[in-house]
């Protein structure tokens, strides 16, 4: 495993030497990154000797450009230990003023954080809010320990011991790959239907839920093809095959190509139901007091694939409703030949488009209904994928 060990300015940085040695001893390739303040607690020379790699503490150095993007793509895991209160705040709020933060923002791999600070700093509302932000962003928080601290106080805030951190990562990567060998097709994000070269019809979908599903499936061994509508977001898992599309027709064509060999298909995209019957070749000028656009139906991707579904395939759909939610979802479940459907309502705070959280209910063909509370979309993805694993 390619592991990046990030070290920030905390007295617990002395434990990073043992941590580096443990990971190297277990056959992992360790690249150490340090913030400037971390170098006051332990020398880069010590960690370079143990890791057998140069230690980077700046984006630019005498050796040249230390490419944070390449480092983020190289890593199978990013571990920040110790993570000081200051570094936690930077990570949670996207502040990018050192190489560690730059690599964090570039990383597509799982990220693990082992906080270390004094008891009052740990329990301060600002720190706890930052922890919750990181959890929503999909970061794995390694629990702090309770005991004597550098200040002489006794309480929470001790960084986990190196052996505990190593075991935490080992358990994570040895979790069962219950979808190993399965081919999964996912659609995610919005579509855009052109009116003219400047304007289009679309919706508020960000693609976050579908991308979270793709990452979770890939982490559990599935071979994932993600047909992704126009969004700036991308999955973190490097092995996901992303097929970017714009229109509903393009999404259908890409999906139809992958569908015959897919064991599981998840239709999480918010596909436009209508498109302009004709697209103007030049920008439509403002003239009359009002105007109308003739619309025509787009292809119903779910119904089309549902009609083609073989008995050995599973098809999962999504329904975002604003009224009579259960009734509409049940109709869609049957009409489109889904094995189960994931319902969320715009009536629920924190659910639907744009949020990092979601509140869903899963409805199955056998009549079983499974509601879930409001959770981070990464946690929702884990719950949905576990249901899929149970089907297959």
TIZAGU-494095 format. One line per 4 residues: number of its first residue (from 1); their letters; for each residue z, x, y of N, C-alpha, C. Coordinates in steps of 0.2 Angstrom, whole numbers. Example, Ala and Ser with C-alpha at 12.3 -4.5 7.8 and 13.67 -1.06 7.14 Angstrom:
2
1 = AS = 39/66/-28/39/62/-22/39/66/-16 | 35/64/-11/36/68/-5/39/64/0
//
This chain:
392
1 = XXXX = 0/4/-6/0/0/0/0/4/6 | -4/3/11/-4/6/18/1/3/22 | 6/6/24/12/3/28/13/7/34 | 13/3/40/15/6/46/22/4/47
5 = XXXX = 26/10/49/33/9/50/34/10/58 | 35/5/61/37/5/69/44/6/70 | 46/11/74/53/12/76/54/12/84 | 58/8/85/60/7/93/67/10/94
9 = XXXX = 69/10/101/74/13/103/81/10/101 | 84/12/96/90/10/93/94/15/89 | 101/15/90/104/20/86/103/20/78 | 100/14/76/99/13/69/92/17/67
13 = XXXX = 89/20/72/83/23/71/84/29/66 | 91/31/65/92/37/61/91/35/53 | 91/28/52/90/26/45/82/26/43 | 78/27/48/71/27/47/69/33/43
17 = XXXX = 72/38/43/71/44/39/72/42/32 | 77/39/30/78/36/23/73/31/21 | 71/27/26/67/21/24/60/24/23 | 58/29/27/51/32/26/51/36/19
21 = XXXX = 56/39/17/57/43/11/56/38/5 | 60/32/6/60/27/0/52/25/-1 | 49/23/4/42/20/4/37/26/1 | 38/32/3/33/37/1/35/38/-6
25 = XXXX = 41/39/-8/43/40/-15/40/35/-20 | 40/28/-17/37/23/-21/29/22/-21 | 26/28/-18/19/28/-19/15/25/-13 | 19/23/-8/15/20/-2/13/25/3
29 = XXXX = 8/24/7/5/28/12/8/26/19 | 12/30/22/16/27/27/14/31/34 | 12/27/39/10/29/45/16/27/50 | 19/32/53/25/30/58/22/30/65
33 = XXXX = 25/25/68/24/24/76/31/24/79 | 31/27/85/38/27/88/37/25/96 | 41/21/98/41/20/105/44/26/108 | 43/27/115/46/33/118/53/34/118
37 = XXXX = 57/28/118/64/28/118/67/30/111 | 63/28/106/65/30/99/65/37/98 | 61/41/101/61/48/100/67/52/103 | 72/48/106/78/51/108/83/50/103
41 = XXXX = 82/46/98/87/45/92/85/49/86 | 78/50/85/76/54/79/70/57/81 | 68/63/79/63/67/81/56/65/77 | 51/65/80/44/64/77/43/69/71
45 = XXXX = 45/75/72/44/80/67/47/78/61 | 53/76/61/57/74/55/53/68/51 | 50/63/55/47/58/51/40/60/49 | 37/64/53/30/67/51/31/71/45
49 = XXXX = 36/75/44/37/79/38/38/74/32 | 42/69/33/43/64/27/37/60/25 | 33/58/31/28/53/29/21/57/28 | 21/64/29/15/68/28/9/66/33
53 = XXXX = 11/63/38/6/61/43/8/62/50 | 4/63/55/6/64/62/10/57/64 | 15/58/68/18/52/71/15/51/78 | 13/44/79/10/42/85/15/39/90
57 = XXXX = 16/41/96/21/37/100/17/35/107 | 10/37/107/6/35/113/0/33/111 | -4/28/114/-11/26/113/-15/32/114 | -14/36/119/-18/42/120/-13/48/119
61 = XXXX = -15/54/116/-12/60/116/-16/66/116 | -14/72/116/-18/78/116/-23/78/111 | -21/75/105/-26/75/99/-32/70/101 | -31/65/106/-36/60/107/-34/53/107
65 = XXXX = -38/49/105/-37/42/106/-34/39/99 | -28/37/99/-25/34/93/-27/27/93 | -32/25/89/-35/18/89/-30/13/86 | -27/9/90/-23/4/88/-26/-2/84
69 = XXXX = -33/-3/86/-36/-8/82/-37/-6/75 | -40/1/74/-41/4/67/-34/4/63 | -29/5/67/-22/6/63/-20/-1/61 | -21/-6/65/-20/-13/63/-24/-16/57
73 = XXXX = -30/-14/57/-35/-16/51/-33/-12/45 | -31/-5/46/-29/-1/40/-23/-3/36 | -18/-6/40/-12/-8/36/-12/-14/32 | -8/-13/26/-7/-19/22/-1/-23/24
77 = XXXX = 4/-19/28/10/-22/30/12/-18/37 | 15/-21/41/18/-18/47/25/-20/47 | 29/-15/47/37/-15/47/39/-12/53 | 43/-16/57/46/-13/63/54/-13/62
81 = XXXX = 56/-7/61/63/-6/59/66/1/62 | 70/1/66/74/-5/69/69/-8/75 | 71/-14/76/68/-18/81/73/-20/86 | 73/-16/92/78/-17/97/77/-24/101
85 = XXXX = 82/-26/104/81/-33/108/75/-32/113 | 74/-26/116/69/-25/121/62/-26/117 | 61/-23/111/55/-23/107/54/-30/105 | 59/-34/103/58/-41/100/56/-45/106
89 = XXXX = 58/-44/112/56/-48/118/49/-47/119 | 47/-40/119/40/-39/120/35/-42/115 | 37/-41/109/33/-44/103/32/-52/104 | 38/-55/105/38/-62/106/33/-65/112
93 = XXXX = 33/-61/117/29/-63/123/23/-59/124 | 20/-56/119/14/-52/120/13/-47/125 | 19/-44/126/19/-38/131/16/-32/127 | 11/-28/130/8/-23/127/8/-17/131
97 = XXXX = 14/-13/131/14/-7/135/16/-1/131 | 15/-1/125/16/5/120/12/4/114 | 11/9/110/7/9/104/9/4/99 | 16/4/98/19/-1/93/17/-8/95
101 = XXXX = 17/-10/101/16/-17/103/8/-18/102 | 4/-13/104/-3/-14/104/-5/-15/96 | -2/-11/92/-4/-12/85/-2/-18/82 | 4/-21/84/7/-27/82/2/-33/84
105 = XXXX = -1/-32/90/-6/-37/93/-13/-37/89 | -14/-31/86/-20/-30/83/-20/-31/75 | -14/-31/73/-13/-32/65/-15/-38/62 | -18/-38/57/-20/-44/53/-16/-45/47
109 = XXXX = -12/-40/45/-8/-40/39/-1/-43/41 | 3/-45/35/10/-47/36/14/-43/40 | 18/-45/45/22/-41/49/30/-43/48 | 34/-38/47/41/-38/45/45/-35/51
113 = XXXX = 50/-38/53/54/-35/58/62/-35/56 | 65/-29/57/72/-28/55/76/-27/62 | 79/-32/65/82/-32/71/88/-27/70 | 90/-24/76/96/-20/76/98/-20/84
117 = XXXX = 105/-22/85/107/-22/91/115/-24/91 | 118/-24/96/125/-26/96/126/-34/96 | 132/-36/94/133/-43/92/132/-48/98 | 134/-46/104/132/-51/109/125/-51/111
121 = XXXX = 122/-46/110/114/-46/112/111/-50/106 | 113/-49/100/110/-53/95/111/-60/96 | 117/-63/98/118/-70/98/116/-73/105 | 114/-68/109/111/-71/116/106/-76/115
125 = XXXX = 106/-82/119/100/-87/118/93/-84/119 | 93/-79/123/86/-76/125/83/-72/118 | 88/-69/115/86/-65/109/84/-70/103 | 88/-75/103/87/-80/97/81/-84/99
129 = XXXX = 79/-86/105/73/-89/107/67/-84/105 | 68/-78/106/62/-73/104/61/-73/97 | 67/-73/93/67/-73/86/63/-80/83 | 64/-85/86/61/-91/84/53/-91/86
133 = XXXX = 52/-88/92/45/-87/94/41/-83/88 | 44/-78/86/41/-73/81/40/-77/75 | 45/-81/73/44/-85/66/39/-89/67 | 38/-93/73/32/-97/74/25/-93/73
137 = XXXX = 26/-87/75/19/-83/75/18/-80/68 | 23/-82/63/22/-80/56/25/-73/55 | 29/-70/59/33/-64/58/38/-65/53 | 39/-61/48/45/-61/43/51/-57/46
141 = XXXX = 57/-61/47/63/-58/50/67/-56/44 | 69/-50/44/73/-47/39/80/-48/42 | 85/-52/38/91/-54/41/95/-47/43 | 99/-48/49/103/-43/51/110/-43/46
145 = XXXX = 113/-37/46/120/-37/43/126/-38/47 | 131/-39/44/138/-40/48/142/-34/46 | 145/-31/51/149/-26/50/151/-22/57 | 153/-16/56/155/-12/62/149/-10/65
149 = XXXX = 149/-10/72/143/-8/76/144/-2/80 | 139/1/83/139/7/87/144/6/92 | 145/0/95/150/-1/101/157/-1/99 | 158/-1/92/165/-2/90/167/-9/88
153 = XXXX = 163/-14/90/164/-21/89/162/-22/81 | 164/-28/79/162/-30/72/159/-36/73 | 153/-37/70/150/-43/70/142/-43/67 | 138/-48/69/131/-47/67/127/-43/71
157 = XXXX = 122/-40/69/117/-36/73/115/-30/69 | 119/-28/64/117/-21/61/110/-22/57 | 106/-17/58/100/-17/54/101/-17/47 | 97/-21/43/98/-20/36/97/-13/33
161 = XXXX = 101/-12/28/100/-5/25/93/-3/22 | 91/3/22/84/5/20/83/2/13 | 87/2/8/86/-1/2/85/-8/2 | 89/-12/6/88/-19/7/81/-21/10
165 = XXXX = 79/-17/15/72/-18/18/67/-17/13 | 67/-11/9/62/-10/4/62/-15/-1 | 68/-18/-3/68/-23/-8/65/-30/-5 | 66/-31/1/63/-37/4/55/-37/4
169 = XXXX = 52/-31/6/45/-30/6/43/-31/-2 | 46/-27/-6/44/-27/-13/44/-34/-16 | 49/-38/-14/49/-45/-17/43/-49/-14 | 42/-48/-7/36/-52/-4/30/-50/-7
173 = XXXX = 28/-44/-9/22/-42/-11/21/-43/-19 | 27/-44/-22/27/-46/-29/27/-53/-31 | 27/-57/-26/28/-64/-27/22/-66/-31 | 22/-72/-35/17/-73/-40/11/-75/-36
177 = XXXX = 5/-73/-39/-1/-74/-36/-4/-80/-40 | -2/-86/-39/-3/-92/-43/-10/-94/-42 | -14/-92/-37/-21/-94/-36/-26/-88/-37 | -23/-83/-41/-28/-77/-42/-34/-79/-46
181 = XXXX = -40/-77/-43/-46/-79/-46/-49/-85/-44 | -45/-90/-40/-48/-96/-38/-52/-95/-32 | -58/-98/-31/-62/-98/-25/-61/-104/-21 | -59/-103/-15/-57/-109/-10/-62/-109/-4
185 = XXXX = -64/-115/-3/-68/-116/4/-64/-120/8 | -63/-117/15/-59/-121/20/-64/-121/26 | -64/-127/29/-67/-128/36/-61/-129/41 | -62/-126/47/-56/-126/52/-59/-126/59
189 = XXXX = -55/-128/63/-58/-128/70/-62/-134/72 | -64/-134/79/-68/-140/81/-75/-138/80 | -80/-143/82/-87/-142/82/-89/-143/89 | -95/-141/91/-97/-142/98/-104/-145/97
193 = XXXX = -106/-150/101/-113/-154/100/-116/-153/107 | -121/-150/108/-124/-149/114/-127/-155/118 | -126/-155/124/-129/-161/128/-135/-158/132 | -134/-152/135/-139/-148/138/-137/-140/137
197 = XXXX = -140/-136/140/-138/-129/139/-132/-127/142 | -128/-131/146/-122/-130/149/-116/-134/146 | -118/-140/144/-112/-145/142/-112/-146/135 | -107/-148/132/-106/-150/125/-101/-155/124
201 = XXXX = -101/-159/118/-96/-163/116/-91/-160/111 | -85/-160/112/-80/-156/107/-74/-160/107 | -69/-157/104/-62/-159/104/-57/-154/105 | -50/-155/105/-45/-151/106/-43/-146/100
205 = XXXX = -46/-147/95/-44/-143/89/-44/-135/91 | -38/-132/89/-38/-124/89/-40/-121/83 | -40/-124/77/-41/-121/71/-35/-118/68 | -29/-118/71/-23/-115/69/-21/-117/62
209 = XXXX = -21/-123/60/-19/-126/54/-23/-123/48 | -30/-123/49/-34/-121/44/-34/-114/43 | -33/-110/49/-32/-103/48/-26/-101/44 | -20/-104/46/-14/-103/42/-15/-104/35
213 = XXXX = -19/-110/33/-20/-111/26/-24/-105/23 | -29/-103/26/-33/-97/24/-29/-91/22 | -24/-90/27/-20/-84/26/-16/-85/20 | -13/-91/20/-8/-92/14/-12/-92/7
217 = XXXX = -17/-95/7/-21/-94/1/-23/-87/-1 | -25/-83/4/-27/-77/2/-21/-72/0 | -16/-74/3/-10/-70/1/-8/-72/-6 | -10/-77/-9/-8/-79/-16/-14/-78/-21
221 = XXXX = -18/-74/-19/-23/-72/-23/-30/-75/-23 | -31/-81/-19/-37/-84/-19/-43/-80/-15 | -49/-81/-18/-55/-79/-14/-57/-84/-9 | -56/-83/-3/-56/-88/3/-63/-87/7
225 = XXXX = -66/-93/8/-72/-93/12/-70/-98/18 | -69/-96/24/-67/-100/30/-73/-101/34 | -75/-107/34/-81/-110/39/-77/-112/45 | -78/-108/50/-74/-109/56/-78/-111/62
229 = XXXX = -76/-116/65/-79/-118/72/-77/-114/77 | -80/-115/83/-79/-111/89/-71/-111/91 | -68/-105/90/-61/-104/92/-60/-96/93 | -56/-94/97/-54/-87/98/-50/-85/93
233 = XXXX = -47/-89/89/-42/-87/84/-46/-84/77 | -42/-80/74/-45/-77/68/-40/-76/63 | -41/-77/56/-36/-76/51/-33/-69/51 | -27/-67/49/-24/-61/48/-26/-57/42
237 = XXXX = -27/-61/37/-29/-58/30/-36/-55/30 | -36/-48/29/-43/-45/30/-48/-47/24 | -46/-50/19/-50/-51/13/-54/-58/14 | -52/-62/19/-55/-68/20/-62/-68/23
241 = XXXX = -67/-71/20/-74/-71/22/-75/-77/27 | -76/-75/34/-76/-80/39/-83/-81/41 | -85/-87/41/-92/-89/42/-92/-93/49 | -93/-90/55/-93/-94/61/-99/-99/62
245 = XXXX = -97/-105/64/-102/-110/65/-100/-113/72 | -105/-117/75/-104/-121/81/-104/-129/80 | -110/-131/77/-111/-138/77/-109/-141/70 | -108/-148/70/-107/-151/63/-112/-150/58
249 = XXXX = -118/-150/60/-123/-148/55/-123/-141/52 | -121/-136/57/-121/-129/54/-115/-129/50 | -109/-133/51/-103/-132/47/-105/-135/40 | -109/-141/40/-111/-144/34/-115/-139/30
253 = XXXX = -120/-136/33/-124/-132/29/-121/-126/26 | -116/-123/30/-112/-117/27/-107/-119/22 | -104/-125/23/-100/-128/17/-104/-130/11 | -110/-133/12/-114/-135/6/-116/-129/2
257 = XXXX = -117/-123/5/-119/-117/2/-113/-114/-2 | -107/-115/0/-101/-112/-4/-98/-117/-8 | -99/-124/-7/-96/-129/-11/-97/-129/-19 | -103/-128/-21/-104/-128/-28/-100/-123/-32
261 = XXXX = -98/-117/-30/-94/-112/-33/-87/-112/-32 | -85/-117/-27/-78/-117/-25/-74/-121/-30 | -68/-119/-32/-63/-122/-36/-59/-127/-32 | -58/-126/-26/-54/-130/-21/-58/-130/-14
265 = XXXX = -58/-136/-11/-61/-136/-5/-56/-140/0 | -55/-137/5/-50/-140/10/-54/-141/17 | -54/-147/19/-58/-149/25/-53/-151/30 | -51/-145/34/-46/-145/39/-49/-146/46
269 = XXXX = -56/-145/47/-59/-145/53/-59/-152/56 | -60/-152/63/-60/-158/67/-68/-158/69 | -72/-162/64/-79/-162/65/-81/-168/70 | -85/-166/74/-88/-172/79/-91/-177/74
273 = XXXX = -90/-184/76/-93/-189/72/-100/-191/75 | -101/-189/81/-107/-191/85/-109/-185/89 | -116/-185/90/-119/-179/94/-125/-183/98 | -127/-180/104/-132/-183/107/-138/-183/103
277 = XXXX = -142/-189/104/-148/-190/100/-153/-185/102 | -153/-183/108/-158/-178/111/-154/-173/115 | -156/-167/115/-153/-162/119/-158/-160/124 | -155/-160/131/-159/-158/136/-161/-150/136
281 = XXXX = -167/-148/137/-168/-141/137/-166/-138/144 | -165/-141/149/-163/-138/155/-157/-142/157 | -153/-139/162/-147/-143/164/-148/-149/167 | -144/-154/165/-145/-161/168/-142/-161/175
285 = XXXX = -146/-163/180/-144/-163/187/-140/-169/189 | -135/-169/193/-132/-175/195/-136/-179/200 | -137/-185/199/-142/-189/203/-139/-196/204 | -140/-200/199/-138/-207/199/-130/-207/199
289 = XXXX = -127/-213/201/-120/-214/202/-117/-214/195 | -121/-216/190/-118/-215/183/-124/-213/178 | -122/-212/172/-127/-210/167/-124/-211/160 | -129/-212/156/-127/-213/149/-130/-208/144
293 = XXXX = -127/-207/139/-130/-202/134/-130/-206/127 | -136/-206/124/-137/-210/118/-134/-205/112 | -130/-207/108/-127/-203/103/-129/-206/96 | -129/-201/91/-131/-203/84/-126/-199/80
297 = XXXX = -125/-202/74/-120/-200/69/-122/-193/67 | -116/-189/66/-117/-182/62/-116/-184/55 | -118/-179/51/-117/-180/44/-110/-180/42 | -108/-184/38/-101/-185/36/-100/-179/30
301 = XXXX = -97/-174/32/-96/-168/27/-92/-170/22 | -86/-173/23/-81/-175/18/-84/-180/13 | -87/-185/15/-90/-190/11/-96/-187/7 | -100/-183/10/-106/-180/6/-103/-175/1
305 = XXXX = -98/-171/2/-96/-166/-3/-91/-170/-8 | -88/-175/-6/-84/-179/-11/-89/-183/-16 | -95/-185/-14/-99/-188/-19/-102/-183/-24 | -102/-176/-22/-105/-171/-26/-99/-168/-30
309 = XXXX = -93/-170/-29/-87/-166/-32/-87/-167/-40 | -87/-162/-43/-86/-162/-51/-79/-163/-53 | -78/-165/-59/-71/-166/-61/-67/-160/-61 | -70/-154/-62/-66/-148/-62/-65/-145/-55
313 = XXXX = -67/-149/-49/-66/-147/-43/-60/-151/-39 | -57/-148/-34/-52/-152/-30/-54/-152/-23 | -53/-158/-20/-55/-159/-13/-49/-161/-9 | -47/-158/-4/-42/-160/0/-44/-161/7
317 = XXXX = -42/-167/10/-44/-168/17/-38/-169/22 | -40/-169/28/-35/-170/33/-37/-177/37 | -32/-180/40/-32/-186/44/-28/-185/50 | -30/-185/56/-26/-185/62/-27/-192/65
321 = XXXX = -22/-196/66/-22/-203/68/-18/-204/74 | -20/-210/77/-16/-212/83/-12/-219/82 | -14/-222/77/-12/-229/75/-13/-231/68 | -9/-235/65/-10/-237/58/-11/-231/54
325 = XXXX = -7/-226/55/-9/-220/52/-9/-220/44 | -4/-223/41/-4/-223/33/-10/-227/31 | -12/-233/34/-17/-237/32/-24/-233/32 | -25/-230/38/-31/-226/39/-32/-220/34
329 = XXXX = -26/-217/33/-26/-211/28/-28/-213/21 | -25/-219/19/-26/-221/12/-33/-223/11 | -36/-226/16/-43/-228/16/-48/-222/15 | -46/-217/19/-50/-211/19/-49/-207/13
333 = XXXX = -43/-207/10/-42/-204/4/-46/-207/-2 | -47/-213/-2/-51/-216/-8/-59/-216/-6 | -61/-217/0/-68/-217/2/-71/-211/1 | -67/-205/2/-70/-199/2/-69/-195/-4
337 = XXXX = -66/-198/-9/-64/-195/-15/-60/-189/-15 | -55/-189/-10/-50/-183/-10/-45/-183/-16 | -43/-178/-18/-37/-177/-22/-31/-179/-19 | -30/-176/-13/-25/-178/-8/-27/-177/-1
341 = XXXX = -23/-181/3/-25/-180/10/-19/-178/14 | -20/-174/19/-14/-172/24/-15/-176/30 | -10/-180/32/-10/-185/37/-5/-182/43 | -7/-181/49/-3/-180/54/-5/-185/60
345 = XXXX = 0/-187/64/-1/-192/69/1/-189/76 | -4/-191/81/-3/-189/88/4/-192/91 | 6/-197/87/13/-200/90/19/-195/89 | 18/-190/84/24/-186/83/24/-180/88
349 = XXXX = 29/-179/91/29/-173/96/29/-167/92 | 25/-162/94/24/-155/91/19/-155/85 | 16/-161/84/11/-161/79/4/-162/82 | -1/-160/78/-8/-161/80/-11/-155/83
353 = XXXX = -16/-156/88/-20/-150/91/-15/-146/95 | -17/-139/94/-14/-134/99/-7/-132/98 | -3/-135/94/4/-133/93/4/-128/88 | 10/-124/88/11/-119/83/15/-123/77
357 = XXXX = 17/-129/78/20/-133/73/16/-139/71 | 18/-142/66/15/-148/63/20/-152/59 | 19/-159/59/23/-163/55/18/-167/51 | 18/-167/44/13/-170/40/16/-174/35
361 = XXXX = 12/-178/32/13/-182/26/7/-181/21 | 9/-179/15/4/-179/10/3/-185/6 | -3/-188/5/-4/-194/1/-8/-192/-5 | -6/-194/-11/-10/-192/-17/-13/-198/-20
365 = XXXX = -18/-197/-24/-22/-202/-27/-18/-207/-32 | -13/-204/-35/-8/-208/-39/-3/-212/-35 | -4/-212/-29/1/-216/-25/7/-212/-22 | 8/-206/-24/14/-202/-22/13/-200/-15
369 = XXXX = 18/-201/-11/18/-199/-4/24/-194/-2 | 22/-189/1/27/-183/2/27/-182/9 | 32/-184/13/33/-183/20/36/-176/21 | 34/-172/26/38/-166/28/40/-166/35
373 = XXXX = 46/-163/37/48/-163/44/44/-158/48 | 45/-158/54/42/-154/59/43/-147/57 | 38/-143/56/39/-136/54/33/-131/57 | 34/-125/57/29/-120/59/23/-121/55
377 = XXXX = 17/-121/58/11/-122/54/10/-117/48 | 13/-111/49/13/-106/43/17/-109/37 | 23/-112/39/27/-116/34/24/-122/31 | 20/-126/35/16/-131/32/11/-129/28
381 = XXXX = 8/-123/29/2/-121/25/5/-119/18 | 11/-116/18/14/-114/12/15/-120/7 | 18/-126/11/19/-132/7/13/-135/4 | 7/-135/8/1/-138/6/-2/-134/0
385 = XXXX = -2/-127/1/-5/-123/-4/-1/-123/-11 | 6/-124/-10/10/-125/-16/8/-131/-20 | 6/-137/-16/4/-143/-20/-3/-141/-23 | -7/-138/-20/-14/-136/-23/-13/-132/-29
389 = XXXX = -8/-127/-29/-7/-123/-35/-5/-127/-41 | -1/-133/-39/1/-137/-44/-4/-141/-47 | -10/-143/-43/-15/-146/-46/-19/-142/-51 | -20/-136/-49/-25/-131/-53/-21/-127/-57
//
